[in-house]
Amino acid sequence: MSQDNLIKLECSDCHRVTYHTFRNKKKVKTRLEIRKHCQWCKKHILHKETK
């Protein structure tokens, strides 16, 4: 796994980076948006890919 496929997921409410994951940038052109649990907001919320 290369580091250029590594992305950060940021909470849309508190704007903290809470998750890191991998994405195939050749196949998936759009930014990821996943509903995940935020440990600071204490609820499931939309996480978006950051730069």
Buried (B, 14 or more C-beta within 10 A) or exposed (E): EEEEEEBBBBBBEEEEEBBEBEBEEEEEEEEEEEEEEBEEBEEEBBBBBEE
